[in-house]
Each structure stands twice: as C-alpha cells, then as structure tokens.
C-alpha cells in the first residue's frame, strides 16, 4: 500500500552542491547547484521550483516546472513549465503548456508535446 502526502516538500539550500541524479515525488525547491538529472514521475503531481540563485546542469523531467534560475540541459514537462524573468535555459524544452515572462532567456528549441502525431 502506498500513501501519498501531497503537502510535503523538499528544500535544497543555496550552500548545497549535489553531484548526481535526484528523484522526487512531491514538491522540490532548489536553491543550490545540481550537476545531474532531476526526475519526477511524469504522471504525478510533482512540482520542481528552480529558484533564482540556483543552477542545474542536467536533464529535467517533471510534470510542473517553475524556473527562476539557470538550467543547462533539456527539460521535459508533462503539464506546465513557467519561465520567470530571471530564467536562463541552455537546452531544449519539451512541454504541454508554457508560460514565459519578459526577460526569460531560452537558447534551444521549444517543442510542444500537444501534437500527438503518429511519429515517435
């Protein structure tokens, strides 16, 4: 039997640097540096918050992603991505829904996952 606590959250402080992959299932707030992939189940209600003082080097896969910091790597979101004005993305973004504030930087391709064609 699996019990879910939908109100729990994890916080990675700004003085923390992680080298390696991170898997999470609820809410994750990143203030530090991560050199590795960050992955949540795409069919969950997990949310990833990359704060303005943070940096991620690696791939991100999550249902909901809010970016205020810097990401170097591809991003895959099954629900929504929100890019705040301080966001800097160097990589491709694969999304269902996207919201981008003025000032956000994306150096890569924006690829909508809404088009469900026969090609895979």
MOVEN-V251933 format. One record per residue. N is the residue number from 1. OMEGA is omega in whole degrees, -180 to 180 (* if undefined). Layout:
# MOVEN-V251933
{{N,OMEGA} {N,OMEGA}}
This chain:
# MOVEN-V251933
{{1,179} {2,177} {3,180} {4,174} {5,-173} {6,-178} {7,-178} {8,-180} {9,175} {10,-178} {11,174} {12,-175} {13,-174} {14,178} {15,-178} {16,174} {17,-178} {18,173} {19,-176} {20,-177} {21,179} {22,173} {23,-180} {24,-177} {25,-178} {26,178} {27,178} {28,178} {29,-177} {30,173} {31,-174} {32,180} {33,177} {34,174} {35,-177} {36,-179} {37,176} {38,-172} {39,173} {40,176} {41,-175} {42,179} {43,-180} {44,175} {45,-178} {46,179} {47,179} {48,-180} {49,178} {50,-174} {51,-173} {52,-180} {53,-175} {54,179} {55,177} {56,173} {57,-178} {58,-179} {59,177} {60,175} {61,-179} {62,178} {63,-178} {64,-180} {65,175} {66,-174} {67,170} {68,-176} {69,-175} {70,177} {71,173} {72,-178} {73,-179} {74,-179} {75,177} {76,179} {77,-179} {78,178} {79,-171} {80,171} {81,178} {82,179} {83,180} {84,-174} {85,-179} {86,-178} {87,175} {88,-177} {89,171} {90,-177} {91,-179} {92,179} {93,177} {94,-168} {95,169} {96,178} {97,-179} {98,174} {99,-176} {100,177} {101,176} {102,-179} {103,178} {104,-178} {105,175} {106,175} {107,-177} {108,-176} {109,172} {110,-176} {111,-180} {112,176} {113,180} {114,-179} {115,-179} {116,-180} {117,-177} {118,-178} {119,179} {120,*}}
